[in-house]
Amino acid sequence: MSHQTKIMAIATQKGGSGKSTSTHILGLALSGKSVGKKVLVIDADAQGSIKGYLQYAKKAKKNPELEPSYAFEAVALDNLRDTLKKNFGKYDYILIDLPGTLHLQGVRTAFIACDLVFIPVLPSRDDFEAAITTMKLLQEIKEYKQANESDLNFYCFVNQAEPNR
């Protein structure tokens, strides 16, 4: 059965702002029992944080059979386009965890494939500046997609609130 797949990425121009954790949590939320969507999470960040989370969870629970409620693939940026093509229509959502650098070849291609991008922002000057840089690139891509009769939406969210900030 073919689905109308929505492709989403969690991205920003800075490491350590919660991209991987947010991707994992969103994948669990969308694929969990209450929502029940078919979800593929793609870890396209060379750090492989999501893959690491999943391995840690298996060890911590002492259950080597433990699997998340979503499908998972770790993919190099060079192979991301092919992975998206192969899986488009098989899932309701494909979530991509991208590296914390926008200049890597393949990041722009990932953004062009996306319907939606979430930008996690920690309450710090560096994170706000990184979010602005990311939004400028995403605005260029949005204009490109609109010229080609497509669209891209992007949103920032505060990933961690600290008292008195």
C-alpha positions in Angstrom: 0.0 0.0 0.0 1.4 3.4 -1.0 1.4 6.3 1.5 1.6 10.0 0.9 4.9 10.4 2.6 5.9 13.6 4.5 9.6 14.1 4.8 10.8 16.1 7.8 14.3 17.0 9.0 15.6 18.2 12.3 18.5 20.5 11.5 20.6 23.5 12.6 24.0 24.9 11.9 25.2 23.9 15.4 26.0 20.6 17.1 24.7 19.8 20.6 21.3 21.5 20.2 19.2 18.3 20.4 18.7 17.3 16.8 19.2 13.6 17.4 17.2 13.5 20.6 14.3 15.5 19.0 14.3 13.2 15.9 14.2 10.1 18.1 11.4 11.5 20.3 9.3 12.7 17.3 9.8 9.3 15.7 8.5 7.5 18.8 5.6 9.9 19.2 4.4 9.5 15.6 4.8 5.8 15.5 3.5 5.0 19.0 0.2 3.4 19.7 -1.8 6.6 20.2 -0.8 8.0 16.7 0.1 4.8 14.9 1.8 6.2 11.8 4.4 4.3 9.8 7.7 6.1 10.4 11.2 5.7 9.1 13.9 7.5 11.0 17.1 8.1 9.1 20.3 9.0 10.9 22.3 10.9 8.3 24.7 12.4 10.9 28.1 10.8 10.8 28.1 10.8 14.7 25.4 8.2 14.6 23.7 9.4 17.8 20.4 7.8 17.2 22.0 4.4 16.4 24.0 4.9 19.7 20.7 5.6 21.6 19.1 2.4 20.3 22.2 0.3 21.1 22.3 1.8 24.6 18.6 1.1 25.2 19.1 -2.5 24.3 21.9 -2.9 26.8 20.2 -0.9 29.5 17.0 -2.9 29.3 19.1 -6.1 28.9 17.0 -6.9 25.9 18.9 -7.4 22.6 15.6 -7.8 20.8 14.3 -4.3 21.9 13.3 -2.2 18.9 11.8 1.2 18.6 8.2 1.6 17.3 9.7 3.2 14.1 11.9 1.7 11.4 15.5 2.9 11.4 18.3 3.3 8.9 21.7 4.8 9.4 22.7 6.4 6.0 25.7 8.4 4.8 24.7 11.8 3.3 25.9 10.5 -0.1 23.3 7.8 -0.1 20.4 9.8 1.4 18.7 10.6 -1.9 18.6 6.9 -2.9 17.3 5.9 0.5 14.6 8.5 0.3 13.6 7.3 -3.2 13.6 3.7 -2.0 11.3 4.4 1.0 9.0 7.1 -0.3 5.5 5.8 -0.3 6.2 3.0 2.2 5.9 5.3 5.2 3.6 8.1 6.5 6.7 10.0 7.7 10.4 9.9 7.0 12.4 11.8 9.6 16.0 12.8 8.9 18.6 13.6 11.6 21.1 15.8 9.8 24.6 16.8 10.8 25.3 20.1 12.6 26.9 21.7 9.6 25.1 23.0 6.6 28.0 23.1 4.2 28.3 19.3 3.8 27.4 18.0 0.4 24.0 16.4 0.7 22.5 18.6 3.3 21.0 21.0 0.7 19.7 18.0 -1.2 18.1 16.7 2.0 16.4 20.1 2.5 15.1 20.1 -1.1 13.5 16.7 -0.4 11.8 17.9 2.8 8.3 19.1 3.3 9.1 20.4 6.8 12.2 21.3 8.8 12.3 21.7 12.6 15.2 23.8 14.0 16.0 23.1 17.7 17.3 26.1 19.6 18.9 26.1 23.0 18.6 29.4 25.0 22.0 30.7 24.0 23.4 33.3 21.7 25.3 30.7 19.6 22.1 28.7 19.1 20.1 31.7 18.0 22.8 32.7 15.6 23.0 29.2 14.2 19.2 29.2 13.8 19.3 32.4 11.9 21.9 31.0 9.5 19.8 27.9 9.1 16.7 29.8 8.4 18.4 31.9 5.7 19.4 28.8 3.9 16.0 27.3 4.3 14.4 30.5 3.0 16.5 30.2 -0.2 15.4 26.6 -0.6 11.8 27.4 0.1 11.9 30.0 -2.8 13.6 27.5 -5.1 10.9 24.9 -4.3 8.1 27.4 -4.7 9.4 28.3 -8.2 9.2 24.5 -8.9 5.6 24.2 -7.6 6.5 22.7 -4.3 6.9 24.1 -0.8 9.0 23.9 2.4 7.9 25.0 5.8 10.3 25.4 8.7 9.9 26.2 12.4 12.2 26.9 15.3 11.5 25.5 18.8 13.2 26.1 22.1 14.6 22.7 22.9 15.4 23.3 26.6 14.1 26.0 28.9 16.3 27.1 31.7 15.2 29.0 34.8 15.6 32.8 34.6 16.5 32.9 30.9 
